[in-house]
Amino acid sequence: MAGRAPGGANFEVILLDNNTPDPETWRPVEAHCRTLGSRFRFFHFEGLKGFKGGALNRALALTDPNAKYVAVIDSDYQVQPFWLRRVIPYFAAPGVALVQGPQDYRDSHQSRFKSMAYEEYRGFFHIGMVERNEHNAIIQHGTMTIVDKNALEEVDGWSEWCITEDTELGLKLFEAGYEAAYVHQSMGSGLMPDTLEAFMTQRYRWVYGAMQMLKRHARAIFAGQSALSWPQRYQFVSGWLPWISDGLGMVVTLMAIVWTVLMWVMPSTIDVPMPALSAAAMALFATKLFKTLLLYPPKVGSGFKGALLASIAGLSLTHTVGKAVWAGLLTSGKPFLRTPKCADPASFTQVLRVCWQEATLLTLLTLAMISMGFDRGFQDPAVMLWMVMLGVQALPYAATMVTARISARSNRTPGAFSADATGLSQAA
């Protein structure tokens, strides 16, 4: 965290380490800060509660009383020296309390898996955030962000009940009537998850936190009890809908498997569902897939290959997203899930242990399709449509298996993949 006071180069940098048990991990950082001068202050705390929000609130209390802006970056980020000079002028506009830059990554060229994940990330920052910025409804991230300190304190800082405290803070600022700005330029880069498990853990936390926010801010969003504009409400709700759709899709998958089993067990009683139901499920999936394939090449500059990689990586997270949606809606005490960085390599067998649920569902859906062919034949159009629907429902789980294989191969031969990873900065 960096607090920047008015007056040119007046700034301080606070490095806060919380709950790291091994002193050998954080003491070298503390020692290095002492060599950087008095502007750099290091703090280590044990037993700090409130997830990342609790740590940020503690750091906020340590800032210089004269600080006017508070900037936050993750520990794995390398920031361009022009970052503060580039974004601070945006605060001259009346009402602006938040300026956000895109997340970017410097290790996308290290493996095919990271290249896939990178393409999946890019769409949000090149498409979603650009559109949101037009409606003053951007998503605040926990890194490359700067907040007006007075506005931050007015909304009581970061919430310590939410595991996505950054996005929730941005929503609170909008509810208080403040504005935000998105600078579509790469000004810092971090590290991506190294394994499929870490990729899933990160997305689970994002989705679970979003569902926490949906429950806590429902009145402000749906009942009009805030300063949110209708475009802002639309952007937040529409941003969560694809995740909610994955949650519903998981239920549809389970029901489809059960229904197929009942058709096989009780053929005289249970028949093929109405074709309209199968068509609706396939239409939702096609809309999600074709949206990526059509928008990515012109908006992200990824080409068809990049769009295809992004689609596979995104589909591989479908089951993870679905589980997080239901867990977030039905529970409230999920602990903070730190995204592992620089993780140890994992073999394909180890990766399969992580995605055994997806592998099981893929197997069951495949068996369901085969059983339909043997049991009902291929003459009835409704049966054929149901088999196609089962195949469509199986695609996300197949994508998980493909991504798992790529992740394992990438970890087995790190650094072997060389891609044209130009980064967000050249595409911006």
N, C-alpha and C positions, 0 to 999 in steps of 0.2 A: 504494500500500500504506500502510495506517495501523496503527501499533502502539499499543494502548491499555493503559496500566498501571492498576493498581487505584488507586482514590482519586478518583472523580468525574470531573473534567475533565482528568485527566492523559492527554494523547495527543500523538502526533506524526504528521505526514503526510510520507511519502516518495514523491516523484515520480521515477521512474526511466525514462530514455529510453535505449534500447539500439539501436545500429546504425543510427541515422538519419544519412544521409550529409551532408545539407545543414544547416549550422549556423543558417541563417535560419529553419529550421523549429522548432528546439528552444531557441535562445537567448532568444526572447521569453518562453517559459514559464519559463526559468531566472530571467529578470529579474523576472517577475511574482511568483515565489515569494519573492524577496528582499523584496518589499513587504509580504508577509503575515506576516512575523515569524519567529522562530527555530523555531517548531513545524514549519514547512514547509521541507523540505530537498530540493533538486533534485540529481540525479546523471545524468551522461551517460557512457555507456561505448561504446567501439568494439570490434568483434571479439568480442562476447560470444556464447558458444556455448550450446547446450542448449535452443534454442527459447525459448518463454515461460517454461518451468520454470527455465531457467538464469538468466533475468533476475530471476525471483521469488526464487530462492535467493540471488542477490547482494543483493537488497533486504533479505531476511531477515537477512543478516549485518550490515547497516547499522542495524538497529533498535536502539533503546535497550535495554541489558541488563535494565532493570526492566520492559520491556513484557511483558504477560501474554497479550494477545490480538492477533492479526494479522488485519486486515481487508483485503480486496482488492476493488478496483473497476477496471473498464476506463476508458481515458482518455476515452471518449465519454460517460460516464455523469454525470448530475446527481443528486446524492444528497439525500434529504430530511434536514433537520437533526435529526430525531428518530431516525434510523436506529440509532445506537449505543445510545441509551437504551432503544430498543424491544427490541433483541435480546440485549444483554449479560446480562440476568437469566436467560436460558435456561441459561447456563453454571452456574448454581447447582445444577442437577440433577446428581447423581453420574454420572460417566461421559460426559457430553456434551462432545465435543471440537470440534463443528462446528455452526454455525447458518447456515442458508442462506435467503435471500429469493429471490423470483422475479425473473427477468429481465423487464423491461418496456421499452416503447419510446414515445418522445414524438413520432414523426414518421409514425405510421400514417395520418394524415389527408391526407398530402401527395399521394398518388396512388392509383389503383386497384391498382397492383401492390403497393405497400406495405400497402394494406388487406388484400389477399389473403395476403401473407406474415405479417402480424400475426395473422390468424385462424388460420393454420397453426401459429404458435408457441404460441398461447394454450392449445391443448388439452393440451400437455404440462404446463404449470404449473397448470392448473385440474383436470386429471384424473390424469395420471401421477404428478406429484409428491405430490399429496394422498394417493393410494393408497399410494405408496412410504413416505410418512411414517408410515403406520400400522404398517409392518413394519420401521421403522428401516433403510430402504434407499434413501434419497434419492440423487439424482445431484448431486454438487457441481459448481457452475459457476465459471467464472473471474471472476465479478463478483458483487457483493452477497453476499459470503461472509465469515464470520469463523471463525477457527480458534484453538483453544487453542495457544499457542506451544510449551508443553512437549510436547504430543502431536505437534505438527508436527515438532519436532526428533527426537522418539522414532522416527518413521517415516522419518527422513532427508529431510524436506522434499519438494519437488516433484521428480518424476522427470524427468530431462533427455533420456530416450530416447523419450518419448511426446509426440505432438503434441496430446493432450488431457490435459495434466498435471493439470488441475483435477479431472476425473472420476476419474482414476487415484488422486489423493491421497485422495479420499473413500473409494474402495474399500480402500485401504491402511489407513485409520483403522478401517473396519469389521473388516477382517481382524485388526487388533490388539485388537479387543474394545471399541472406543469406540462411543458413540452419537452421533446427530445429530438436529437439529430443523429443521423447515421452517416458516417464518413466512409464511403465505399472505396476504401484504399487500404491495402495491407500495410500496417505500421508495426507489426510484431508477429512472431511466429513461435509456436510451441511444438509439443510432441504429441503424436497420435497414439491410441492404444496399440500395443504390439500384437495382441492375440484376439481371437474372436470372443473369448470370455470377457476380456476387458472392454471390448466394443459393446457387448451386450450389457455389461454392468453399467457402463456410462449411459446408454439409452434407457435402461430401466430406471435409473435415478431421474433422468429428465422427465420421463412420462409420469412416474409416480408423483414427483413434485408438481407437475402440471395438474394432476387430479386433486392434489391437496389444495392448490390455488382455486380450482374450479369450485370446490366445496366451500372454501372460506370466503370467496369473493362473489358468490352466486347473486346475492342481493345487489351488489354494486353493478354487476354486469347485466342481469336480467330484469331487475326491478327498478332500475334508474336511480338508485340511491347513491349517486356519486356524480362527479363532473365528467365522467366518460362520455365522449360523443358516440353517436350510433356507428360511424365507421370504425372507431376504436373497439367497440363491443364486437362488431362483426369480425374484425381481424383476429381478435383473441379467440373467439368461439370457432371460427373457421380454421384457425391454426390447430386447435385441439381435435377437430372432427376426424381427420384421418387416423389419429391414434384411437379415438373411440370406435371408429369403423373397424380397426384391427381387433379391438376387444369383442365387438359383436361378431366379427368374422370367425373368431376362435369358437364362439358358441355355435355358430352355424356349422363349422367343421365337425364338432363333437356330435351335434344333432344329426348331421348327414351320415356319420358312421353308424350311430345307433339305429337310424331309420333303415339303413341298408341291411343291417343285421336282422332287424325285425321283418323286413321283406323276405329275407331268406328263411327265417324261422317260421313265419306265419304268412305264407304267400296268398292264402285265400282271404286274409283279413287286411293286411297292409299292402298298399299298392304304391306305385311310383308317385311322388308328389306332383302337384300341378306344374306344368312346364313354365308357367310364369314365375314361380319361385326360383327355379334353376336359372332362368334367364336373368332375373334381377341380381342374383348373386354373381353371375358372370359379368354383368354390365358394370357393377361396382368395381370389380377387380380390373376390368379392361380400362375403365376410366382412370384409375390410379396408375396403371402401367403406361398407358399411352400419353398421359400428361407428362410423365418424366421423359419419355422418348421424344416427344414433340417439342417440349420447352427447353430441354437441356442444350441441344446443339446451338440454337440461336442466342439464348440468354446467358448460358454459362461459357459457351465457346469450347465445349468438350468434344464436339463431333459425335457421331453415332456410337463409336466405341466407348467413349466416356459415359454417354447416357446409358448404354447397356450395362457397364460396370456399376454405375450408380444404382440402376434398377435392381441388379442382383444383390448388391450389398444392402439396399433398403428392404428388399423382400426377405432377406435372411434374418431380419430383426422383427418380422411380423409377429411371431409367437411371443417373443420377449416383450414387445409393446403391448400385446393383448393381455398378458399376465400382469404387467405393471398397471394397466388401466383398471382392471378389476381389483387389484390389491389397493390401489390408490383410492378407489371409490368406496371400498368396503372396510378399510383399515385406516389408521392414522398414526401409528407408532413405528413406522419403518425407520431403521437407523440410517444414518448418512452412509452412502456407498462411495468410497473413494475410487476413482478410476486409476487402475494400476498403470504406471508408465515405466518403460525400460524393464518389462517383465521377462521372466525366463521363458525360453522357447517351450512349445508344447507339441507333442507328437499328435498324429491323427487320432490315435486311441484316446489320448487325454482330452482332445477336443470333443470327441464323441461323447465322453462322459458329461461334458457341459451341455451338449444339445441332444441328450438322449430322448427328451420329450418330442422334439421335432422329428427325430429318426423314427420313433414309435408311431407318431401320427402319419408320417409319410408311408410307412409300411402298411398301416391299417387302411389308408385311403387307396393304396395300390391294390391291396387284397379286395377291397370293396368293389373297385372297378372290374377286376377279374371275375369276381363272383357274379356280378351283374351280367357279364357277358355269357357265362356258362349257364346261369339260372334263367335269364329272361331272353337271351338271344339279342339279335341286332335288327329285328324287323320293326319294332315299335319306336317311333320317333321320340316319344316321351322317355323311354328307357335310354336311348342314345343320348338325349340331352342331359339326363341325370348322370350318365357316365362321364360326359364332357365336364359337367359341373364338378364331379368328384376330382377329375384331373386338374381342373383350375384351382380347386381348393388345395391340391397337393403341391402346386408350384412354389409357394413360399417356403415350404418345408424342404423341397428339393433345392431351392436356392440356399438354404442354410447348410445343407450337406456340401454343396459346391463351395461355398465360402469357407466351410470348415476344412475342406481338403486344401484349398488355396492357402488358408492360414497356416496349416501344418507344414506344407511344402515351403512356404516363405520362411517360417521359423527354422526349418531344417537347413536352409541355405541363405542366411541373412546377407543382405548386401549384394546378392547375385542379380537382382533385377535392376535394370537401368531404364528409367522412363523419362519422358520429356515433362518433368514436373516444374512447370513455369511458375506455379503459385498464383495466389489470388491477386498479387500486386500487378502482374502483367495482364491479367484478364480483366482487371477493374477498369 
